[in-house]
Amino acid sequence: MQELEKRFKTKTANVGIIGLGYVGLPLAREFLRSGFRVIGFDNDAEKIRRLQAGKSYIGHIPSHQIDDMVRTGRFAPTADFDRLAEPDAIAICVPTPLTPGNEPDLGYVVSATEEIAKRLRKGQLVILESTTYPGTTREVLLPILARSGLNCGEDYFLAFSPEREDPGNARYTTGRIPKIVGGLDEMAGRLCRILYRQVVVDVVEVKDADTAEAVKILENTYRAVNIALVNELKSIFTDMGIDIWDVVSAAATKPFGFSPFYPGPGIGGHCIPIDPFYLSWKAKQFDNPTRFIKLAGDVNFRQPEYVVERLEAALKDEGKEIKGAKLLILGVAYKRDVDDLRESPALRIMHLLRDRGADISYHDPHIPRITGVHDFVEWDMTRVPFSSEALATHDAVLVITDHSGVDYRAVAEHSKLVVDTRNALGGIRVDKGARIVKA
């Protein structure tokens, strides 16, 4: 432990990161900036090839940064998991999705841990960063690592430190976000704290790994529940002729007791749509149903249907139906100014509209093409150019993701009908233009 602590403080330790996606790649960048050597592991050969060539595959991480990382000679992207014996600290940053039955799928975590167990040596710190239910580090990782024959807390150390990545957030990048750490024992917690203290603005050590896991679940469940609240109020206030966006903006002027959350077409990304289900699944083991959380999930899950219903009513007022209508989707990423399609509500809305016979096109400045299987639906679409002609030739334009690079004044001027789910056109006034419906 003393040798490991010394290597962390002097930044002479080698750091391994398994999973070079939206969490692992920014984390590797921070360790490199701080002076560590990093081995990045991923079983996606195309990702490794691009990284080795100094190319990025994540929109908010420019290629010149990847090129700089590789040129230092301190960053080694690889698919060779035999090199897992080299790092002094190994961070697991792999996805934790849901099964089709909305139960935790820890397949990636288990696979990564098994790879570590085959090469685990004395003097290593293993850290799980993937979001999961409380108890995962102790109940899932520990038994797998025990197959190595080494003793946890003596030969090696095990901890949990949840990722808090916010893709596209220029203000709060990885190094500027306080890090939660919790060890399986006191020594593991201390080592994890010392390691991350070298690379992030602040480290908050909690009692144990279970507590750290619960912190992350609380953060995302808190957001999911409050988003569900404003989504439900959106429907109620709309029926009353009240604009929910005006209400939230005014309420946000209160300097205490209120945190603003805003409605939308549904929730996306890897965390908020998924994490509450992890907690609900775990709670069942204690015979403690999460009724409140489940209700919030139901409200958020229904939002794409609500958007379609609002569109249907708006088209009906124009004497048209969804079947056969030409519809342009503006923004398909799950959030503003990123190229991330994970769990995007736009895809579900498009799926619903396609099933009802609509002719769908899309434009997203960050996503030139949608391919592959998303939410168990096969997609292969190429974006259409953004132009006044494209806006004018569609029966309706649906603003699903409010990217900052889109000219919303042009949308208001040249479209026939706009269904705005993000208040992107709020405050825009034109003499002649689209009929705007909020959803």
Phi, psi and omega in degrees: 000317181297320178295319180295317179300318179297318182293325177293315184292326180269358178061031175264359179286150170267136181246130175253139178231119179263119183101106185249054178256218185293343177256309186294321183291314175298326178293318177300319179300318181292319178297320179293318179299329182276352175108003178278161169266139185230132169252119180259125183252136174200142180269005176271104185298326180292319177300313181298317180300316181293318179296317179297333178272003179077028182247142178263152174237013178240125190303318185275002172247105184292153183298329182295331176290320177295318179299318178297320180299316182290320184294335179296337184080002181257001179240122183235095174286134184205155171254008181271096184286353173295340179283000179296345177285345185282317186292151173274332176228138181234121177256127179265115184234060184251161181294151172233080183279189176250153171284168176303337177269015179061038173248156182302135174246099182263021183303317181292321179295314180299315181298315179297319181293322177296322177296320178295315184301327181293335184239004185304135179232169177294144176085025177248147173250124179252128183234126172269126177252342184295137180293135184199181181279155178301130179109350185298313182302316183283320188270333184252306184289315186302312179298326179291315180292335179295339179296341180290342184086358178270155183262125178291135181090348177238305181271324178216173185228150187226133183213168175233133177218100188293138173294145176231038185289140175232087185307133177087355181274104184288336181281316183248082174276175187309315184286348183257006181252125178305142185253128173273134176225143176211123181268161174291336173216176185298319182294319179296319178298318180296314180297318180296320178297315181297318181298307185288338178297337180284344190233345182237164187295327182202150177234130179246109180270129177252177190305313185200180182296322179301317179295318179298319178297320180291328178300312181296318179297319178298314183303314184280328176292322176304315180292317181299317182293317182288327174294320177298321179300310182289331175295320177291318177296327178305312181295316182295311183292327177300316178298333180272356182080024181248138180273115182300328181294321176295321182295312182295318181298319179290319180296329182292349177285347177290124187280004180207155172072008179211132173238124185287134169233150187239147181285172180191189183277006185139178180245146182221190184088177186276344190258296192298320180287345190250315190302319178302329178292326176298317180293317180298319180297315181293322182297330179298331180293341179253015179054045183228087184294139181264073186296318182296315181293320179297319179298318178298319178298320179296318180297312181294322182294332183278350187301320176303321177296322178297318178299316179297320178296318178295321177296315181302316180294320180294318177295322180299322177297335179267004181078026183233167177236164177296318179299120179088352181286144175269117186237135178248121178267122177259110180090114178242349176294159185286340178210170185298136168062031172231167180250033188256121181262359187302122177057024183296129177296338179300321182294321179291321176298316179296322178296316179296318182291320179296319179297335181264011171090014179282153174264107191254136168232166177215157170224130175214118184297343183257348184229097183288336182209144174249116179226164176085191183260122175233126182053041175067018177239133180279129180234146171203091182224147176245137183295151174267152178295148176275120181202162177297326179294317179298319179297316185288333185270002176257145180292329178205149175244129179251117176273107182258321177233125189269067177300140183288342182275007181261138179276095184283338173294320176296322177300315180292325184282322192253347181277159175274314182217134178237127171256111189254111182265357185235006184061030181293333181261006179299130180089348178277127180238129176229150181296314178226140180173207188287153164278127185250126178240129178268144183219000000 
